[in-house]
């Protein structure tokens, strides 16, 4: 009993001796790292209003070189997310290099970025609209990475990227796999009208400098894959997960594995892959220009 009481008293004494942390005493670079992690919305709505020191950090262009905007956290009654995104871009003072936009109207933001001719290198998780992207890509010559999810992309968009984005090294165009449900469960639906090689062929014909390519769920056939292998000689990684209309059992499969260092195969697991959901019906590819 006495031993227990002694230990409790010692623990209380230790707690009393611990100094209270003053957040204002943290180095600015450490505080900037912490503030960045709370997200754009909370920075604008809360953090920068706490004190002068935090507001100064929040207005530093270096804070806005990387911007992540998630529309699923849309705060009702607050400043619209597209306006917040524009403010974040403005605060970067032209230093924006990496932007992720999900779950809200992206069109105005793409035009906003393009009109300012920002030196953006990476663009993630953004939906696709052909006319807007064609206009934007012409003004993003330093773009190195482009990720599109659940999207429709056309040959014209890919051709534009090949012509104006000579530094593009990573392309991700991912979507739900092409399958159908029936009364017996999950079965593959290999109908000729579903197979579509347009995107794959456009990539092979226009994006010769690619190093990394993800085409999860693409309905291409061996013809489209062959065009990619013929045109993209510098590929180091190729993700073919859920591309159920290609057959890698023959010479094409051997060539694919010999030519590219890292290949993910159609039936490899999708676990951990963002924005890929189990499909309850057939999806349709873009009607190309």
Secondary structure, 3 states (H helix, E strand, C coil): CHHHHHHHHHHHHHHHHCCCCCHHHCCHHHHHHHHHHHCHHHHHHCHHHCCHHHHHHHCCHHHHCEEEEEHHHCCCCCCCHHHHHHHHHHHCCCCCCEEEEECCCCHHHHHHHHHCCCCCCEEECCCCCHHHHHHHHCCCCCCCEEEEECCCCCHHHHHHHHHHCCCCCEEEEECCCCCEEECCEEECCCCCCCCCCHHHHHHHHHCCCCCEEECCCCCCCHHHHHHHHHHCCCCCEEECCCCCCCCCCCHHHHHHHHHCCEEECCCCCCCCCCCCCCCCCCCCCCCCC
